[in-house]
Amino acid sequence: MSEQAGSKPYGGANRHHKPKPFAPIDFEPFAGGADPARVSEAAHLAAQALVRHGRDSDDPVITERLVRLADEQGLEAIAEMWAESPARSLPGALWRLYALRAATVQDPERISVYFRAGKDTAQVSNVVAGVAEPPGADEMRTMADAVLSGAFDGEFDVALERSAAFCRVVALGQVTLADGAEHANEAHASRLTRNSHQLVKTAEDLEHAANAWRLGELD
């Protein structure tokens, strides 16, 4: 497996953005920077440095700090750096890992409802995602932390694939619930269907990124 190199430290320490409510499961877009080339370069360097820092250390305290980076800095600060990066790039993949964890930790009850609705049909993805049974709110939070932690203290491609599998199970659960709610609440059913499509696309991007990492081509 190829290690990703980087030279600049993560620049979030100088940011003082106040965290705001955000639902990454909906993947709302963020505004880009004034100079796309420089923003892109900074995003890639920061992502490379962060992953290298985590993977070069065997200190669980460092891994824990990296997992909780969005909790401390605010997801908006991470989004400002990485949300506009190509989905199939290292910063784009990291953004999706952090955003999915944030969505899960923010509302684990809701996510667990989606997951339970999809897990029996998406059996392979359910196994890959690795959520303990029964998949309740606590299990959702534990899984979200474990997946992101694995990006730093385990195999990065496996973390991406677990996150992709999680997306597929949740997406299928949203479709299942949308079908059941179509007549009673058409607007809610439409929103669930749109979100499920976004999550399937996210799963595809994460799977592509995992393969690129194994080939040493994810930067």
C-alpha positions, 0 to 999 in steps of 0.5 A: 500500500502506498503512503501519501506524502505531505509537508505542511501542517494542518492549518485549522489551528488558526481558524475561529469559525463558530460551529453551526448546525449542519446535516452532512447527510444532505451534503449542502454545498459550501462556497469556494475560495477566491483563488481556486488553484491556491485553495486546491493546493492548500486542501491537498497539502493539508489532507496529505499532512493530516493523514500522514501525521495520523498514520505515522503515529501509534499514539491513540491520543493523537488518533482520538484528536484527529477523529474529533477534529470537527468537534473541536474546530467546527465542521464548517472549518473543515468544509471550508478547506475540503468541501470543494475538493474533487470527490475522488481525491484525498481531501474530498474523501476526508471531507466525506469521512468527517461529514458522515461521522458528523451527521451520524453523531449529530442525530444517531437516532435518525440514522439508526432508523435509516440503517435498520430499514436498509440492513436486511436488504443490503446484507453485504454492505451491512457486514462491510459497514460493521455496525454492532447488533442491534443497530441503535443510536449508540452503535451508530456513534461507535461505528462512526468513530471506528470508521474515521479512527481506522483512516489513521490507525488502520487501513485507509482504503478499508475505512473508505470502503466501510464508510461507503457500505454504510452510505449504501445501507442508509440510502437503501433504508431511505428508499424503503421508508420513502416508499412507505411514506409516499402516500402519507407524506409525499414531500418527505418521501421525495426528500428521502429519495433525493438524499438516498441518491446523494448517498449512493453517489457518495458511496461510489466516490468513496469506493473509487477513492479506496481503489485509488489509494490501493494503487497509490493514486489518491492525492 
